[in-house]
Each structure stands twice: as C-alpha cells, then as structure tokens.
C-alpha cells in the first residue's frame, strides 16, 4: 500500500508539472525559409519569418515567454512579455523578421543575451498600430522585449547619459571620446559584443568583438576550442577579481597590478574600475573621475549628471529650483503648496472635486466665482487655476501666466517651461541642441521631425515599412 501511495504521489506531481510547464512554440525551418506563429497565451500574435537562404540547414526554432524583464533603464518601461527565441545565439546569413506583441504603443525593442545584464536597443523597430505589435529585423537569437520611453519634462527626469528631447528620454551625445551612445548607454563599438561595429549589432555566443568585428573568442584568445570558454566581457568590471577584459574575453594572466588611474580599467586588479582612495586619489584636487576621464567636480553635460535639486548650466551643476519665493518646483512647474489644489501641502497631493487648498490643507470650497486672473488661484471656481481664454486673456499680449504672475513669453525657470528642442538659459528659452533651425537632437543626431521616417513627429517614432514622414505624420 505504501509503495502504491508513493507511485500515485509521483504520478500526481509529474502530471502537475506537465500542467504548469508552458508548451514551446516550435517549428523546423531550413534553407527554403519558413514561418512560426503563436496563436495563444501572452505571446499571442508573435511570429517569425525566415527568408530563403537565411539558414544553411534545418533548425528547430522555438518561441517562448521569458521571465519579467529586469535591469531595465529607469527611462523605459516594458509594454509586453519578454520573447525568448531559441536556439539561443542562433545566427542568420540574412535578417529575419520578428513580430512582438505589445500591450500599448511601444517606441522600441530591447535585446540581451539570455540571462544577460544589459539591454540594448535595436535600430529600425516599428510599431504596427493595426495589430498592436512591434516589427523588427534581427540577425541572431536572444531575448527581446518591447518598451516605451517614459515621458519627461527636463533632463533630470531621464537616466544618466540621457537627455529630455521633445518629451522623450533619448541618448545624450555627451559620451567620452571613443564611445558612442547606444540605447541610452555609452559603449565602445570596437569592443562591445552587444554593439559590435554598430549599435544593436550583437555577436553570437562564444564570439568577441575585436576592432568592430565579431570573431571567435577562443581563436582570438589563443586557447583550444575544446577547452572551457572564458567569460565574455565588455570591461574589466565584468570579470572575476584578478582578471581583466581583453578582446571581449576575461583572462587571469594579463592583469599586472599597477596604481589605479582614471582610465576605465582595473589597473590594480582588484575587480573595481577607477575607484579612488583618499590616500592616493586618481584625480587632482577639485576633480572626479567620470567615464574614464578626470573632470572638474560639479562639471556636467546634462542635468542627470548633477545631484538632486541641481541642474546643468553652462557645464556646471547649479541650484535648479529657480522658483519665486513661496513656491516650489512640482512636476516642472512652480506651485504654492499652501493654495494649489493639485499640490496641497505636498507635490502631487490633490484635493477632491469641490475642495480647495487652504494653508496646505484640503477643505470645503467657499469659492465665489469672479473673472479668472493670473494669481495662482481658481477665481472662476471651475477647478482650474490661471487658465486663459483667447477671448479674455489673463495676461497682456506677449506675456503668459506662470506661477501666478504674468511674465514675458519665452522666459523660463526650468527646461520644461520651453518648447521641444529648447532649454532654459539665463531665464530665457534658447536652442539647446546646437542643431540647425528646423531640426532637433534625437539620439545624438540633428533630425527634422517633419520628414524623418525614423523620428516622425517625435524622437524614436518610426514609420512602418513603405511609409514616409510628411509634416510629422507617417503616410
């Protein structure tokens, strides 16, 4: 009886495990090409199309849902499930087309090796609103996830190395010499296996990026192909203590300890890069090490280089509040926490409908309607503060109402007060990107949002294949 019970228990758990294990979506595709479509589950609508000649022999292609994405940059959020393509690292002689379902409009597709730590944006991904999917062409298999960039009002809303352009966090061009902005990170295209020779061009498993070309890491490292492969790396910090990164491969024999310097390397072979010791600083007094170079402490390229409450002005971090006395910055606007019903007592603390904010506390409205004025109050009792009507403007011509005062149009306190492609300098909105008139900076390049098919109407908004960008709209 006991043996029968054990057998029954084993069968139960075996059946249970089969019930919860997701079934792989698979298809055998060879040199003549083929396709695989997913019709159910979280990946419903996902597909791959392999053109003839992309494979030299038959391969079993699999499509599965991965774990929830981790280690995404703060400036992006996932809009769909992670798509894991197999076999991991499979390469194709010509690009294949992936269709990835998304829960809402996405702006790009990120990829990383299965189980890897850093996501990289794939160039050329487009959003198909009719099917609610992202379409992208790739030359290797890995895991993929559709994302959208979080809206921003100022550079400080974005992650390090990014800036706010047209309300979207994009890569800043402020990378150190020899590095290029890819997917919001500064990388070396000559040695980064995830961006080898170009952003998003990943090397296959077991390959390293050498001089911008993917090569067999075992051959480059001079080891027997049958030996255990050395860990792949992008910098010394990716390797175990005592090893350093050379040609994309961690090695233990090449690291000869020497005094640490500010150069982006682990000189003293302790597993840390560019760490400074108060007894032996790696930069001169008044300087700090950033991206492998000593720069003046407080120096900056974008607001995100500065501490909280500071902004980057003329290359230096300075106090950023710039709000009139009695007001504070909330969501890029100067407000009075004592009387603002949308920020009553604290930023984002809103009063209920019909209530007003008095001395920072929400209470019953005692509002007597009167003509709206620019004074930081809801004079006409409609729930909106300082709203202007073209038929009865609350400020004189050439002025606008901000923080309860009429100021000259074009004046500003923070970048978010200005139009797309401008920044606040010395209290005035000015062109911020150094781009020619009619263009804005997108991912480090000057583009025309009215006609650029990869940035149509906004940075990163790509038109579908066969469409053109006309007056900022895909047609």
C-alpha positions, 0 to 999 in steps of 0.5 A, spaced: 500 500 500 505 504 501 509 503 495 502 504 491 501 511 495 508 513 493 507 511 485 500 515 485 504 521 489 509 521 483 504 520 478 500 526 481 506 531 481 509 529 474 502 530 471 502 537 475 508 539 472 506 537 465 500 542 467 504 548 469 510 547 464 508 552 458 508 548 451 514 551 446 512 554 440 516 550 435 517 549 428 523 546 423 525 551 418 531 550 413 534 553 407 527 554 403 525 559 409 519 558 413 514 561 418 512 560 426 506 563 429 503 563 436 496 563 436 495 563 444 497 565 451 501 572 452 505 571 446 499 571 442 500 574 435 508 573 435 511 570 429 517 569 425 519 569 418 525 566 415 527 568 408 530 563 403 537 562 404 537 565 411 539 558 414 544 553 411 540 547 414 534 545 418 533 548 425 528 547 430 526 554 432 522 555 438 518 561 441 517 562 448 515 567 454 521 569 458 521 571 465 519 579 467 524 583 464 529 586 469 535 591 469 531 595 465 533 603 464 529 607 469 527 611 462 523 605 459 518 601 461 516 594 458 509 594 454 509 586 453 512 579 455 519 578 454 520 573 447 525 568 448 527 565 441 531 559 441 536 556 439 539 561 443 545 565 439 542 562 433 545 566 427 542 568 420 546 569 413 540 574 412 535 578 417 529 575 419 523 578 421 520 578 428 513 580 430 512 582 438 506 583 441 505 589 445 500 591 450 500 599 448 504 603 443 511 601 444 517 606 441 522 600 441 525 593 442 530 591 447 535 585 446 540 581 451 543 575 451 539 570 455 540 571 462 544 577 460 545 584 464 544 589 459 539 591 454 540 594 448 536 597 443 535 595 436 535 600 430 529 600 425 523 597 430 516 599 428 510 599 431 504 596 427 498 600 430 493 595 426 495 589 430 498 592 436 505 589 435 512 591 434 516 589 427 523 588 427 529 585 423 534 581 427 540 577 425 541 572 431 537 569 437 536 572 444 531 575 448 527 581 446 522 585 449 518 591 447 518 598 451 516 605 451 520 611 453 517 614 459 515 621 458 519 627 461 519 634 462 527 636 463 533 632 463 533 630 470 527 626 469 531 621 464 537 616 466 544 618 466 547 619 459 540 621 457 537 627 455 529 630 455 528 631 447 521 633 445 518 629 451 522 623 450 528 620 454 533 619 448 541 618 448 545 624 450 551 625 445 555 627 451 559 620 451 567 620 452 571 620 446 571 613 443 564 611 445 558 612 442 551 612 445 547 606 444 540 605 447 541 610 452 548 607 454 555 609 452 559 603 449 565 602 445 563 599 438 570 596 437 569 592 443 562 591 445 559 584 443 552 587 444 554 593 439 559 590 435 561 595 429 554 598 430 549 599 435 544 593 436 549 589 432 550 583 437 555 577 436 553 570 437 555 566 443 562 564 444 564 570 439 568 577 441 568 583 438 575 585 436 576 592 432 568 592 430 568 585 428 565 579 431 570 573 431 571 567 435 573 568 442 577 562 443 581 563 436 582 570 438 584 568 445 589 563 443 586 557 447 583 550 444 576 550 442 575 544 446 577 547 452 572 551 457 570 558 454 572 564 458 567 569 460 565 574 455 566 581 457 565 588 455 570 591 461 574 589 466 568 590 471 565 584 468 570 579 470 572 575 476 577 579 481 584 578 478 582 578 471 581 583 466 577 584 459 581 583 453 578 582 446 571 581 449 574 575 453 576 575 461 583 572 462 587 571 469 594 572 466 594 579 463 592 583 469 599 586 472 597 590 478 599 597 477 596 604 481 589 605 479 588 611 474 582 614 471 582 610 465 576 605 465 580 599 467 582 595 473 589 597 473 590 594 480 586 588 479 582 588 484 575 587 480 573 595 481 574 600 475 577 607 477 575 607 484 579 612 488 582 612 495 583 618 499 590 616 500 592 616 493 586 619 489 586 618 481 584 625 480 587 632 482 584 636 487 577 639 485 576 633 480 572 626 479 573 621 475 567 620 470 567 615 464 574 614 464 576 621 464 578 626 470 573 632 470 572 638 474 567 636 480 560 639 479 562 639 471 556 636 467 553 635 460 546 634 462 542 635 468 542 627 470 549 628 471 548 633 477 545 631 484 538 632 486 535 639 486 541 641 481 541 642 474 546 643 468 548 650 466 553 652 462 557 645 464 556 646 471 551 643 476 547 649 479 541 650 484 535 648 479 529 650 483 529 657 480 522 658 483 519 665 486 519 665 493 513 661 496 513 656 491 516 650 489 518 646 483 512 640 482 512 636 476 516 642 472 512 647 474 512 652 480 506 651 485 504 654 492 503 648 496 499 652 501 493 654 495 494 649 489 489 644 489 493 639 485 499 640 490 496 641 497 501 641 502 505 636 498 507 635 490 502 631 487 497 631 493 490 633 490 484 635 493 477 632 491 472 635 486 469 641 490 475 642 495 480 647 495 487 648 498 487 652 504 494 653 508 496 646 505 490 643 507 484 640 503 477 643 505 470 645 503 470 650 497 467 657 499 469 659 492 465 665 489 466 665 482 469 672 479 473 673 472 479 668 472 486 672 473 493 670 473 494 669 481 495 662 482 488 661 484 481 658 481 477 665 481 472 662 476 471 656 481 471 651 475 477 647 478 482 650 474 487 655 476 490 661 471 487 658 465 486 663 459 481 664 454 483 667 447 477 671 448 479 674 455 486 673 456 489 673 463 495 676 461 497 682 456 499 680 449 506 677 449 506 675 456 503 668 459 501 666 466 506 662 470 506 661 477 501 666 478 504 672 475 504 674 468 511 674 465 514 675 458 513 669 453 519 665 452 522 666 459 523 660 463 525 657 470 526 650 468 527 646 461 520 644 461 517 651 461 520 651 453 518 648 447 521 641 444 528 642 442 529 648 447 532 649 454 532 654 459 538 659 459 539 665 463 531 665 464 530 665 457 528 659 452 534 658 447 536 652 442 539 647 446 541 642 441 546 646 437 542 643 431 540 647 425 533 651 425 528 646 423 531 640 426 532 637 433 537 632 437 534 625 437 539 620 439 545 624 438 543 626 431 540 633 428 533 630 425 527 634 422 521 631 425 517 633 419 520 628 414 524 623 418 521 616 417 525 614 423 523 620 428 516 622 425 513 627 429 517 625 435 524 622 437 524 614 436 517 614 432 518 610 426 514 609 420 512 602 418 515 599 412 513 603 405 511 609 409 514 616 409 514 622 414 510 628 411 509 634 416 510 629 422 505 624 420 507 617 417 503 616 410 
